[in-house]
Amino acid sequence: MSRQATIPVARPPVRREETRAGWYRPAAVCVDVIAAGLPVAAAFVEVQEPHPMRLAATAALLWPLIGVVSKRYTPLAWGDGGGLRAVIRDWLVLVGALATLRVVCGLDSVPANAFTALIPALVLTGVCQKTIHRHLLAARRNARALRHVVVVGEAPTVDAVVEQLAQRTDHEYVVVGACPVGDGEVRSGVPEYVRLSGEQPEAPDADASAVLAAADEVAADLVFVVPGRLMSGDRMRRLSWTLHDRGRSLMVLPGITDVARRRVRLTSAAGLTLLHIAPPLQRGMHTMTKSAVDRAGALTLIVLLSPLLSLLALAVRLGSPGPILYRQTRVGRHGKHFAMWKFRTMVVDADRLKSGLEAQNENDGHMFKMRRDPRVTGVGRILRRYSLDELPQLFNILFGHMSLVGPRPPLPEEVVKYNGVEMRRLSIKPGLTGLWQVSGRSDLSWRETVALDLRYVDNWSLAGDMNVMARTLRAVLDGQGAY
């Protein structure tokens, strides 16, 4: 129900961004000081360097100072999970800064083993950043460490923002109220505190007064504004003036989704604020590098896992009658069909029996999944739980059909049902593992599966692949969603 806007009494907004950090910032600074100071002191004492304590103090001061300059001690750096790249970049700056200082001060060169004392700073800071990231995510899943948000925009866009934020719990925003613009109905269930006129008001601060009244009533510390036909750029500008004058933060949502921050660059022209979105890395040197890493990694894993592959082949052969490997046609990049290999986990005539089980499909999309599929053998159930049946796909990777990381390879009959959005999953090679596999596997809905695959397709990077492969081991050992 809408409420009449009143001019709010000015009061300081809730500063959750400070209380939310809690022990994170002092703990991170202490770790950095110790990790940079103590090893450097020990190393310079060992090589009998003059004034080792002064050099160690310099390193201990520079390391957190570099972190402050690069904004490594902020909730944004801890929350987005991309802190490791920033730590490596900062560490290289630290090494260069210390080397430059020695040259400027006229000191002799230091043995290489002395500079290895800086490695603990890199390792311990990286571990600390990761620990804080995981703790922060756990706090957000338990409805803590959150920022209360009021959304301003036309009713359909308000619903879209609420729905998008509700899909995940790894962010810090919770919508506690809405200020819809115009006559549309808000269907997402978020409380509607005031309704703004569909036309720009004559009074410069009319919109802001209404929004501030709503924000104060729900103790929100942030306002999301969604541009649209009724919320023009000039109207947003006027709104931001008053909000900022009253100490309230404002964020503008441009409407794009699932775009990695590294692909976004802010610029301006003739007074216009522009967002430049870099294209996905799907061609040229990046594709060649990914292919080389895939094949080298697959060959290495085949050699290292050859004893395990032999044991699994023997277990399949003794477990039930039929061939060791199961060959199935799948759809790869750009719709090209290829033969995918797996260890056989079902009875020989499983494909023929599938039609009789369609009514029991537990997946809400184009895939067929049953938690207790009667066609699965005893050995096959164990192989599926720990994804061991997928290991022969290393040969598919070696032959160029697949990648180590990528979307799940679909069946031809699934691809026939794809719409235009889902077809984008086929713009890169399918993977042995991927975001789908490390985020719940068969427990995910079809919509969640597609969203994860598209996020990977649009934002692929080598660093992201390394992260997925590291998470794969944990997902395999956990076995959740594998059936």
FENQUI-V745025 format. One record per helix or strand of 2 or more residues. SS is the DSSP state (H for helix, E for strand). FROM is the first residue (numbers start at 0). TO is the last residue. If there is no record, write none. Layout:
SS_FROM_TO, SS_FROM_TO
This chain:
H_15_18, H_23_45, H_51_68, H_74_78, H_82_103, H_111_140, E_146_153, H_154_165, E_172_180, H_205_216, E_221_225, H_232_244, E_248_252, H_260_262, E_263_268, E_271_276, H_284_303, H_305_318, E_324_330, H_332_334, E_336_342, H_349_359, H_377_384, H_387_389, H_392_397, E_402_404, E_409_410, H_411_414, H_419_426, E_430_432, H_434_437, H_440_442, H_445_458, H_461_477
